[in-house]
Amino acid sequence: MTETPVPRLVLRLAVPSMISMVVTALYNVVDAAFVGHLSTEATAGIGIAFAYMAFIQAVGFFFGHGSGNYISRALGARQFDNAGVMASVGFFTPLIIGIIAAIVGLPLLPQLVRLLGAPEAVVPYGCDYLRYILIASPFMMSALTLNNQLRLQGNARFGMIGIVSGAILNIALDPLLIFTLDMGVTGASLATAISQFFAWCLLLRGTMRNESVHIKLANFRPSFYCYREILAGGLPSLCRQAFNCASVVILNYAAATYAPQGQEASSVAAFAVVSRTMMFAFSLILGFVQGFQPVCGFNYGAHKYERVRQSYFFAYSVSTAMLFVLSILGFVFAPQIVAIFRSEDPVLIDIGSRALRWQCAAFPLVTLGTATNMLFQNIRMPIRSTLLSISRQGLFFIPAILILPRFFGLDGVIMTQAVADICTFFLAIPFAVWISRKLK
């Protein structure tokens, strides 16, 4: 970690991380692609549930990044006992939170779906999809934590194996449960729940390997110190995902409110498709940027600051180039991409294509804020990291979606994310310049 040339080291760690992140996003994309063959309302229903999936990710990434960043620095400083305690606290806490979420959410399922922004015609489909997702919440939250802990220890490959295995199982179960057993949207939800539990088992097995920090119930010793460190390292991720959750809910309401008369379900489904598509593309870049986090944590703990700076610039440069290529492809083939999910609805394809092209136009700007945020998060600058993490969806997207549609109607909803990405880029510039100089 402290001697291998930085580009080679980042690439070695980034590839498994990219695969893990892409496959995590693939769960949502695959479900949407299969369910799209049922109806527009069914597609909108799983889109509504995307907001709750963002909540699951908020908890999982918060504890995963918070505990994982601490573990990375502790291993770099050879504090192995502290790393073991933090790993157990970081794992068991989201498991408990997921159990509470399931107990509270299941009896209030219809009310929860309406709260997430579902039009009345979409509520039954949202309930069908969210039911098994709620049951699987403890495993989904703690699996995300385990994956990030393994990655930040430098064991990204095994984390990748666990996540990919679950995704392959999900792809195999979706057509079986949705069409062969005629379970519809419920089948998609059950397939995701089973595959996520399977991935959780594999990831937990990965922590038992010799080179990993072991998860032990005896090490589950919650303390103010542990949660303070998790908060410092994971707050940016929590804020980012929490605002993602809030922005999806507000987007659902806006898509229904400003939709053409009688086309509320098509509008909600269109934005759900675009959100999942862009999340899939962003997960590829996020995975690559995360590849430099273990390098950053180990070398910062070892006081090798020039290597931290090199890894930051390398991750930013390569991820920007990748995102530029993806954005061109998304802009050119927008109608075809949207049609993969629901080719029978021309209104959905029209709205979705316009929204996808707007987002692709500004998408390459995203990487500066993302890479700088990750750097701040790893070197324990939580205030700056949190500000950057909430800027895209919190500081800019939510105000924009509350203002622009009042002047431009549905077109205002369509252009909102691009406007937020441009504003976030300009906010990130002074942060990037400052930290680059400081690391010298």
N, C-alpha and C positions, 0 to 999 in steps of 0.2 A: 504493500500500500504506500510506502514512503520512498521506494527506490525505483520501481518500474516506471519507464517513460510515461508521462501523463496521457498523451493521446491513446496509446495502446491500452493503458489501464482503464480509461474511461470507456473506450469501445467495448472492452471485455465485460465490464459491468453493465453497460448500457443495453446491450443486446438482450440479455435475459429480462431486464427491467422493462424494456419496450414490449417484449412479447407478453409479459405479465399484464401490463397496463392495457394493451390492445385487447387481450383476451378478456380482461375484466369488463371492458366496454362492449365486447362482443356478445356477452350475455343479453344485454338490452337490444342490440341490433338484430340478433338472430330471432328473438321472440317477436320483435316488431315485423320482421320479414315474413315469418310464418303466419302470424295472426292477421297480417294485411290481406291474406287470401280469404278471410272470413267476412269482414265488413269494415266500413269506415268507422262505425261506432266502436268496434272492437279495437281497431288501431288507436283511436283516441283514448280508449280505456286504459291501455297499457302505457300510453303517453302520460296520462294523469298520474299513474303510479310512479313515473320517473321522479317526481318530486320526493316521494318517500325513499326511493333508492338513493337520492342525493343526501337524505338524512342519514341513511345507513353508512354512506361513504364518509359523511362528516364525522361520525363517531369513530369509525374504523381508522380513517386517516389521522384523526387527532391523536388517538392513543398509539397508532403505529409510528407516525412521524415523531411524536413527542418522546415515546420510550426509545424508539430506534435511534434517534439522534443522540440521546444520552448514552445509549449502549455503544455507539460508534466512538464517541469521544472517550468513554471509559476504557474500551479495549485499546485505543491508541495510547492511553496513559497507564495501561496494564492494571486497571482496577477491576478484576474479574468478579469478585463477590458483589460489588455494586451493580455490575451489569446483570448478574443473575436475578437479583431482587427486582430490578427495574423491568426485566423481561416478563416476570410473573405478574407483577402489578399491572403492566400494560396489557397483558393478555386477559386476565380474569375480569378486569373492570368492565370492558365493553361486552363481555359475555353476560354479565349481570344486567347491564343496561338493556341489552337486546331482549332478555327474558321479561323485564319490566315493560318494554315497549309492546311486546306481543300480548301480554296480559291486559294492558290498558287498551290497545288498539282493536283487538278482535271483537269485543262486544259493541264497539262504536264504529264498525266498519262503514256503513252507509254515510254517517255523518262525517267521517274522516275523508271519504272520497269526495263529497261535496265541498269540504273545506279546501281540498287540493285544487278546486276549480273546475270540476266536472259539470257540464250541462246535464240536465235531467235524463236525457236519452242515453247518456254515456255511463251513468251511475252503476247500473247492473254489471257492466263489463269491467269497470274499475274495481268493484267489489270482488268479482270472480278472480281477477288477477292478483289483487293485493292480499287475499286471504292467506295463501301459502307463503307469500313473501314475508308477511308478519310472523308466521310460525318459524320461518328460517332466520329471522333477524339476529338471534344470538350468534349463530354460526357465521353469518355473512359479515357481521361487524368484527368479530374476533379473527376471522380469516384474513380480512384486510390488514388487521394489526399484525398478524403473524407474517404475512407476506412482506410487509415493510420492515419488520424487525430482521427478518432473514436477509433482505436486500441491504440494509444498512450495516449488517455485520460483514458484508462482502460475500454472502451466500445467495446471491440473486438467482443462480441457476436452479437451486432446489425449489425456491419460491415459484419460479417460472413453471417447473414441472407440475407442482400442485395446482396452480391456476389453470394451466393448459389442459390438464387431465379433466378437470371439472367442466371446462368449456366444451371439450369433445363429447363428453357424456351429455351435456345439455343439447348439443346439436343432434345427437342421436335420439334423444328422448322426445324432442319437440314434435316431429312429424308423427311419431308413434302415439303420443298422448293426445295431440290436437286433432289429428285426422283419423288414424286407425281406430283408436278407442273413442273417438267422437267426443272428447272432453272440451273442445273449444279453447276459450281463453283460460279456463281453469287448468287445462293440460299444460299450457305454456308456463303458468305459474308453478305448477307442481314439478315440471321438468327443471326449472331454475332452482327450486328449493332442494331437490334431490342432488343435483350436480354441485351446488354450493356446499352442501354438507359433505359430499365426497371430497371436494377440494380441501375443506377444513381438516378432515382426517389426515390427508396427505401432508398438509402443511405442519400439522401438529407432530406428525411422525418426523418431519424434517428437523424439528428442534431437538430431536434426540440423537442426532448425529454428533460425532466427536468434535467436529469443527464449529458446531453451533452452540450458542448459549441456551442451556436447557430450561424448559418451563417446568417448574416444580411448585406444587401446592404449598409446600413448606416455606417457599420463598415469597409467597403472597403476603407481604407485610405492608399494607397500605400505610402511608404516612404523609404528613404535610409536605415533607421534603420531596418525596416521590412525585406527588401530584403537582407541586410547584415546578419541578423540572419538566414534567410532561406538558404542563401549561406553557412553559417558556419555549419548548421545542415544537409543540403541536398546535398552539393557538393560531398561527397563520393558516394551517390546513383546516382547522375547525371553522374559522371565520370564512374562508374561501368556500367551503362546501355548504356552510349554513346559508350564505348568500346565494349560492347556486340553488339551494332548495327553495328559498324565498322567491328568487327570480323566476323559477319554473312555474310556481303557483301563480304569480302575477301575470306571467306570459299566457298561461291557460285562460285566465279571466279576460285578458285583453284580446286574445285570439277569438274567443266566443263573442265578446262585446262588439267588436268592430268587423265581424264576419259579414259576408253578404247574407241577405235575408234567407233564412232557412238552411244555411250552410254552416251552422256553428260547428257541427261535428267534423266536417271536412277541414275547416280552418284549424281547429284544435289538433286534429290528426296531422295536418301539414307541418305545423310548427314542432310537433312531437317528433316527426320523422327527421326534420332538419336538425333538431337538438341532438338526437341520437347519432346522426351522421357526423356532425361537427365534434361531438364528444369522442367518437371513434377516432377521428383524425387527430384531435388534440391529445388523446391518450398516447398516440405514437410519439409525439414530441415530448410530452410530459415524461414518458418512460425514458427517453434518451437523456433529458435534462437530469432526471433522477439518478442516472448512471454516474454523475460526478459527485453525488452527495456522499457516498462512503469515502471517496477520495478526499473530499473536502473535510469531512469530520475527522478522519484518521490524521491527516496532515496538519489540520488546525490544532488537534490535541497534541501533536508532536512538534508544534511550533515551526512547521515548514510552510511559511505563508506564500512563498513564490509558487509553490506547487498548487496551492489553493487557487491563486490567481490564474495560473495556466489552465487548470481544469475548468474554471468559470468561462474563460474566453473560448476555449475549445467547444464546450457544450453549447454555448450561445451561437457560435458561428455555424456549426454543423446543423443544429436544429432549425435555424432560420432558413438555411438553404433547402432543407427537407420540406419545411412548411410552404415555402414558395412554390415548389413543384406540386405539392398536393393541392394548393389553392388554385393553380392554373387548371388542373384536371377537374376539380370540383366546379369551377366556373363554366368550363366548356361543356361538361357532360351533366349539368344540373338536372335537366328533365329526366334523363335516363336513370340517374341515381335515385331520384324521388320515386320514379315509377317502379323500382324494384320492390318497394314496400306496399304500394297500392296502385296498380296500373289501371284499375277499373274506374277511378274517380278523377275526371279531368279538372275539377275545381281544386282538389287536393294537389295535383301535379302543378297547376299554374301557381298557386300560392307558395307551395314548397320550393319550386324552382327559383322564383324571385327572391325568396328569403335566403336560399342557399348561395346565390350569386352575390348578394349584398355582403354576406358574411365572409365569403372567400376573398372579396376585394380587399378587406382589411386584415385578414387572418395572419399573414406573415409578420405583422407587427406584434403579435402576442408574445413571442419568445423572449423579448427583452425583459418584460415584467416578470415572466415566469422564472427565467434563469436567475435574475437578481433576487427575487423572492426566495428561491431555494437556497441561494448562497447565504442570505441573511439568516434564514431559518437554521442552517447548519452551524453557523459560527455564533449562535446565540445572541442575535440582535432582534428580539421578538417584536419590538414596537415598529421598527422599519419594515420587517417582514410582514407583519399583520396589516399594516397600511397598504402595502402593495398587493397582498392577497385579497383584500376586500375591495380594491379599487375597481376591478373589471366588472363584477356583478353587483357590488354594493354601492360604491360612490358614483358610478356612472350609468350602469344599465338600469337600475331601478328608477332613478329620477328621469332618465330618458324615456322609458316605457310609460311613465305616468304623464309625460308632457307631450312627446311627439305625436302620438295618435290623436290628441285633441285638435291638432292642426292638419294632419295628413291622413287621418283615418287608418285603414288597414296598412297602407304604405308606411305609416309611421311606426307600426309594430314591426314591419319587415326590416326597416333600416336600423332599428334600435341597437342590435348587437354590434354592428359595424361601427356605429358612433361611439359606443363604449370602448371598443378595442383601440380606436384612434386616440381617445382621451387617455387611456391607460398607458399607451406607448409614450406619450409626451410627459406623463407624470413620472415614468420610470427612468427617463434619461438622466436627470440630476442624481438620482440614487446610484445608477450604474457608474457614472463618472466619479462620484465620491468614493465608493468602495474600491474601485480600481486603483485610485491613488493611495488609499489607505493601506492596501495590501502590499504596496511596494515597501 
